[in-house]
Amino acid sequence: MSNFPSQSFDDGALIFSAGDVASHLYFIQSGTVEMLNAQGVVFAEVAQGQTFGEAAILFGGIRAASIRA
């Protein structure tokens, strides 16, 4: 993964919000993130080795969910 920039987020940090314009997709090297709906309810968890944010990159450019570390 050395060809990709690395970012770290504190627990509970909001990585992006639903409605944001997408500019990146993310690959989780360690830890987990939570996916939240418009009401702030967690509906999924994404873990080490998985990606998130790709749907907005591929299909329209607007984030459909919020992501919290």
Secondary structure as UniProt FT lines:
FT   TURN            2..3
FT   TURN            11..12
FT   STRAND          14..16
FT   TURN            18..19
FT   STRAND          26..27
FT   STRAND          32..36
FT   TURN            38..39
FT   STRAND          42..47
FT   TURN            48..49
FT   STRAND          51..52
FT   HELIX           54..58
FT   TURN            59..60
FT   STRAND          66..68
//
